[in-house]
Amino acid sequence: MAEQHRTIPTAPRLYAVGGTDTKRAASVPPVAILLSVYNGEAFLNQQLDSFLAQSETNWCLYWRDDGSQDASRAIMLSFQEHRGQGRCVEIDDVPGNIGVARSYAMLLDSAPRDALIAFADQDDVWVPQKLVWAREKLAGVSGPALYCARQFLTDEGLEVLGPSLPLRRTPDFHAALIQNIATGHTVVLNTEAVALVSPILPPEGVLHDWWSYVLVLGSGGAVVFDERCVSLYRQHRRNAVGVERSIVVRGLRALRRGPTAFMALLVALVARLQDAECTQALTPDARAFLLRLQSVLEKGFMARLRFLLAERGFIRQRPAETWLFRAWFLFYGSARPKP
């Protein structure tokens, strides 16, 4: 967000409290938790409690209110003044509603450059080991790295419905363009990934988690997926995205959304990644794949069919999802985002 770059807010270099060993805490990067809030009063306090319950205590919360019309901002200010005092910073440079993607881009731009970044949603509850597990998984990984994990899916009252689905295929850049497996509130970025992602805004309609996932893989970085469930993920009508365990229900939801919106997002992603500020961060292989994909998106059915036959790794996590994607790609490949 170069056009909105700001002075990083003053916060202690060492965020740890409550008896953490000072030498250890000083030797590892702190964790900056980023939280954009919008009309989340019903669930905020439970999530904030789960931050305080983390076995990793070396963290600070950076948050902004995206124009809430309920008591969300009051709850956050109370937390900042009392339970979270000394480890909670409001980012209020641009007040009002700017949308989820821009809100998190602003938070990312405001966070310390020497910190791990943990994205948070306002309505989920973290298991106490979440940040410790993420730090352990990222330790020793060189270059840009993104940690993400499975979740316990719950109803609105936190009754567990079951775990989210496991991965079937190793994440790669090709597949990342058509499916995001990095659920936002499980994502933790290492400092190299933060340096990669923070200067570059995503295209319209693409959220911070998917954009981070694509950029890290496109740059040749690592995605570290944890099969452990790290959070309780509420599924309710106010979810910005949400997750569904049932393949049948997932398929029906995809059919209701239809191919036009899906393909428009792919077109927008491909176009944005070929902007100068993005291409310089990508590997030669990623740039070459984007050029091939861009070319067939502008051609007809037979060109797209030849592309799919040649690019057998351009698939989603599960066969049924892949076949639906291929049908949409073949028949709606030239869809364009609305102006």
N, C-alpha and C positions, 0 to 999 in steps of 0.2 A: 504493500500500500504506500508506494513512494509519495504519491500526491497528498497523503494524509499523515506523513511521518511525524512522530511526536517525540518529545522527550520522555524517556522511560521513567515511570514513576519511582520515586525513592522507596526502596524496601530493603530490609536487612539482607546482607549477603548470606547469612546463615539463618534460615527460617526455623530451625529445630527448636522445640521447647520440651520441657518435661523430662529432662534427664538423659537425652540422647548424647552419646559420646562426642565431644566437641571435635576431636581430631578426625574421627571417622566422617562426621558431617561436613567438615571443611574440605575433605579430600574427594568428595563426590558432588556432582551438580545437584542443586535443589530441584524440586518439582514445582512448576507453575501450573496450577489448575485453572483452566479457562472456562467460564460459565456465562452464557448469554441467557438472560431471563426474560420471559414474556408471559404474563398472566399465569404464573405458576404457583400461586399461593397455596393451593391444595396440597402440594407435595414437597415444597422447598425445604421445610424444616427437617424432614426425614433424610433428604439427601445431604444437607449440611451436617447433620449428626453423623452420617456415614463418613464424611471427610474427617471429622474429629476423631472417629474411631479407627482411622488408618494406623496400622502398625508402623508404617513409614511416616515419621513426623516432620521430615525436612521438606515442607511444602508451604506455598503461599497461594491464596485464591485471588485471581484477577477476574472481575465481573463487570458487566454492564447491563442495564435495563433497556430493553428494546421497545420502550413505549407502553409498558403495562398499564392496564386500566383497573387493576385490582391492587392488593396489598403487597405485591411481590417486592417492590423496591423498599418498602418499609421493613419487610422481613430481612432483606439483605443488609440494610443499614443498621438494624438492630444486631444482627450477627456480627457485623464489622465492629460495632461499638462494644459488644459484650463477649460472647463465646469465641468469636474469631478475632478478637483484638490483637493487633500486631502482625497478623498474617492474612489480611484481607484488604484488597485495594479496589476501589471503584474506578472504572474507566468511563469518563463522562464527557469526552471531548466533543462528540457529536450526539446530542440527545435525540430522543424520539425513535420512531420505528424505521429501521433501515434494512430489515430482513435478516434471516439467519446467517446466510453466507457472508454478507458484509460485516455483520456484527462480530462474527468469529475472526474475520480477517483483521478487524480493528484490534481485537483482544490479542491476537497473535503478534501484531505489530507493536503492541505495548508491553509485551512480556519481556523479562530479562533475556539477554542473548546467551547467557551461560547456563540456562535451566533446561531440564527436560520439560516438555509440554504435554499435559494431560487434558484432553477435551472432556467436558462434562455436559450432560443434559440436565434439565431442571427437575425431572420427575423420576429419576432412577436412584437406586440405593446401591452403593459399592460394598463389596465384601471387604473385610478389614485388611486382607493381604494384597489387595489389588495393586497398589503402587509398588510394594516390595517385589511382587512377582514381575511387574513390568521392568523395574530397574534391573533385576537379576537377568532377565531375558535379553535386555539391551546391552548389558555389560560385555565389553570385549568385541562388540560388533563394530567394524570399521566402516566409515562412510555413512551416508544417510540411511537411517533405519526407522521403521514404523512398527510398533508393537500393537497388536489387536487381539481380541479373544472372544470366546463364546460367552453366552449370558444365560441366566435362568429367566425364562419368559414367565411373566406373571399377569394376573388380572389387575384391575385398578386398586384392589385392596392388598396387593402383594402376595396373593395366593399363587404358589408356583404351579405353572401349567406344564413345565418341562424345560429341558435345556434347548438352546438354539441348535440348529443343525451343524454337524461337524463338516470340515472341509473334505471334499473329494479329490481336489486337484491343487497342486502347488500354485500359488499366485504368480502371474507374470504380467508384463506390460500389455500384451495383446488382449488378454482376458479382462484386465482392469478397465479397458475402454468400454466394455459392455456389461460389467457387473462389479459392484462394490461389495467386498466382503469385510471391510474395515468399519464395523459399527462404531459410530462416532464416540460414544461415551466410554468405549474400551480403548480408544487410541491413545498411545503415548509416543511422542516423537523424540528422538535424540537430538543433540544440539546441531549436528550436521543437517538433519532433516529440517529442523526449524529454519536454519539459514537458507535452505533451498526453497521452502514453501512460502515463508513470510513475505517476500517481496512481490509475489505474483498472485494477482486476483484470479479466481476461477471464472469461467463463463457463466452467464445467466442460467439459473436452474440447477447448477452443480454445487453441492454443499461441501463444507470444509473437509469432512472426512474422506469423501470420494476423491476430491482434488488432491489431498495430501497423498493418498494411496497411489494415484496415477503418477504424480510427479516423482515420488520416491522410486517406484519401479522403473519409470522412464529414464531416470538418471543413472540406473544401474545399482540402485540401493537395495536394501534388504527389507522384506516384510516378515516379521516374526509373529507367527500365529500361535496363541496359547489355547490348547484344548480345554483348559480349566475354565469354568464359569466365574467371571470376575464381578458380576453385578446382578441385581434384580431389575429386570427391564419391563416396566409396565407397558401393557398393550391396552390402549384406550382410544376413544374417538378423537382426542386432541393431539395424538402423536403427530409430529411433523413427518415422520417416515414410518417407523414401526417394522416389526419382523413377524413372520408367520412360520410355524413349524410344518404345517400340512402342505405337501407339494400340490395337492388338489386345490386348496384354497389360494395358494400362491399363484397357481396358474389362472384361476378364475379372476383374481385381482388384476393380473397382467392383461388378460383379455379385456377387462372392463376399461383399463387405462388406454389400451389400444396401441397400434404400432406407430402412429404419427408422433406422439409425444416421446416415445422411446427413441425413435430414429432421429428426431430433432435434437435430443440431448447428445447422441453420438456425433452428429454433424457439428454441433457447437463445440464439443470437446476436441474433435480433430482440428477444427479451425483455430481454436485458441492455442492449442499445443504447437501450432506452426507459426505463431507470432514470434518475432525476433527474441523477446525476453524469455520465451519458453524454450525455443529450439537450442539455445546455447547451453541449456542445462541437461539436454537429452543426449543419450548415447547415439552413435551413428546408426546402430540397428533400429533404435526407436524412431529416429528421424526417417529412415528409409521405409519402415513399415507405414508410418503416417502418410508418406507420399503415395505409396501404393494404394492405401485405403482411400485417400482423398480422390485419387484418380477413378476408382471404380464407383464411388458414391456419385460421381458426375456422369456415369455411363448407364447402360441398360442392364436388363436381366442377365443376359449371357455373360457379360463382363463380370458381374457380381458372382455368378455361379462359378466361373473359372477361378475367381479369387478365393472363394470358400473351399474349392477342391485343392487349391495350392496351399492355403493357410489352414491346415488341419488343427492347429492350436488355437484358432480364433473361436473359442467356445466358452460356455458358462460352466458352473460347478456341476450341474446335473444334466443327464441326457435330455429329459423332457424340456428343461429350460433352453438347452442348446438348439433343439429342433424348432421350438417356437421362435427363438431369435433368428435362426437361419431363414425361416419362412418370411419373417418381417424384413430381414435384410434384402432378400431377393425381390420382394414385391414392393417394398416401400423404401428402398435404399437411397432414393434421391430426395427424401423428405427434408424440408428446410425449417429452421426455427422461425416462429412468427416474429416480424419486426417489432 
